[in-house]
């Protein structure tokens, strides 16, 4: 189930990369388009992954792992309230990405702690 934890951490890194977009870049339009495209890809990817995960959870996974991972994806998707065409310089867009990163961080930590307790690596 480490693969699910790695997946959450990868999504968190992508969210943090969006937060790192530089407002003072020389070519703001290119950076804005890149931010919009990545936000849309992230939002669509999370929705698709949640749908797929709910249909076919990993074989042999414990219920708490399945519930935690599904809750993480659901909370992350709900947290992405900004429309996919909103500008990265818009405060609601940045707030949405902050919430996404926070949700992913929280659930990754929860899953990591549970897995470490389960395997005796406390």
C-alpha positions as CSV (number, residue, x, y, z in Angstrom):
1,X,0.0,0.0,0.0
2,X,3.1,2.2,-0.1
3,X,2.2,2.8,-3.8
4,X,-1.0,4.7,-2.7
5,X,1.1,6.8,-0.3
6,X,3.6,7.6,-3.0
7,X,0.7,8.6,-5.3
8,X,-0.6,11.0,-2.7
9,X,2.9,12.5,-2.2
10,X,3.3,12.9,-5.9
11,X,0.0,14.8,-6.1
12,X,1.1,16.9,-3.2
13,X,4.3,17.8,-5.0
14,X,2.4,18.8,-8.1
15,X,0.1,21.1,-6.0
16,X,3.2,22.6,-4.3
17,X,4.7,23.3,-7.7
18,X,1.6,25.2,-8.7
19,X,2.0,27.3,-5.5
20,X,5.5,28.1,-6.6
21,X,4.5,29.8,-9.8
22,X,6.3,33.1,-9.8
23,X,4.0,36.2,-10.0
24,X,6.9,38.4,-11.1
25,X,8.0,36.3,-14.1
26,X,9.0,38.1,-17.3
27,X,6.5,36.2,-19.5
28,X,3.4,36.1,-17.3
29,X,1.1,34.9,-20.0
30,X,3.2,31.7,-20.6
31,X,3.4,31.0,-16.9
32,X,-0.4,31.7,-16.5
33,X,-1.2,29.2,-19.3
34,X,1.1,26.6,-17.8
35,X,-0.6,27.1,-14.4
36,X,-4.1,26.8,-15.9
37,X,-3.2,23.7,-17.8
38,X,-1.5,22.0,-14.8
39,X,-4.5,22.9,-12.5
40,X,-6.9,21.4,-15.0
41,X,-4.8,18.3,-15.5
42,X,-4.6,17.8,-11.8
43,X,-8.3,18.3,-11.2
44,X,-9.3,16.0,-14.0
45,X,-6.7,13.4,-13.0
46,X,-7.9,13.4,-9.4
47,X,-11.5,13.0,-10.5
48,X,-10.7,10.1,-12.9
49,X,-8.4,8.4,-10.3
50,X,-11.2,8.6,-7.7
51,X,-13.7,7.1,-10.0
52,X,-11.3,4.3,-11.0
53,X,-10.3,3.6,-7.4
54,X,-13.9,3.4,-6.2
55,X,-14.7,0.9,-9.0
56,X,-11.6,-1.2,-8.5
57,X,-9.8,-0.8,-5.2
58,X,-6.5,-2.7,-5.0
59,X,-6.9,-6.4,-4.2
60,X,-5.9,-7.3,-0.7
61,X,-6.0,-3.7,0.6
62,X,-7.4,-3.2,4.0
63,X,-10.6,-1.2,4.4
64,X,-9.0,1.6,6.3
65,X,-6.4,2.1,3.5
66,X,-9.1,2.2,0.9
67,X,-11.2,4.6,2.9
68,X,-8.3,6.9,3.7
69,X,-7.1,7.0,0.1
70,X,-10.6,7.6,-1.3
71,X,-11.2,10.3,1.3
72,X,-7.9,12.0,0.3
73,X,-8.9,12.1,-3.4
74,X,-12.4,13.2,-2.6
75,X,-11.2,16.0,-0.2
76,X,-8.6,17.1,-2.7
77,X,-11.1,17.3,-5.6
78,X,-13.6,19.2,-3.4
79,X,-10.9,21.6,-2.3
80,X,-10.2,22.5,-5.9
81,X,-13.1,25.0,-6.1
82,X,-11.6,27.5,-8.6
83,X,-12.7,27.0,-12.2
84,X,-10.1,25.5,-14.4
85,X,-9.9,28.6,-16.5
86,X,-9.1,30.9,-13.5
87,X,-5.9,32.8,-13.5
88,X,-3.1,31.6,-11.2
89,X,-2.7,35.2,-10.1
90,X,-6.3,35.2,-8.8
91,X,-6.6,34.8,-5.0
92,X,-9.4,32.2,-5.1
93,X,-7.2,30.1,-7.4
94,X,-4.3,30.3,-5.0
95,X,-6.6,29.6,-2.1
96,X,-7.9,26.5,-3.9
97,X,-4.4,25.2,-4.6
98,X,-3.4,25.8,-0.9
99,X,-6.4,23.8,0.2
100,X,-5.5,21.0,-2.3
101,X,-1.9,20.9,-1.0
102,X,-3.1,20.9,2.7
103,X,-5.6,18.1,2.1
104,X,-3.1,15.9,0.3
105,X,-0.5,16.6,3.0
106,X,-2.9,15.7,5.8
107,X,-4.1,12.5,4.2
108,X,-0.5,11.4,3.2
109,X,0.6,11.9,6.8
110,X,-2.4,10.0,8.1
111,X,-1.8,7.1,5.7
112,X,2.0,7.1,6.4
113,X,1.3,7.0,10.1
114,X,-1.2,4.1,9.8
115,X,1.1,2.1,7.6
116,X,4.1,2.6,9.9
117,X,2.0,1.5,12.9
118,X,0.8,-1.5,10.9
119,X,4.3,-2.6,9.9
120,X,5.8,-1.8,13.3
121,X,8.0,1.1,12.1
122,X,6.7,3.6,14.7
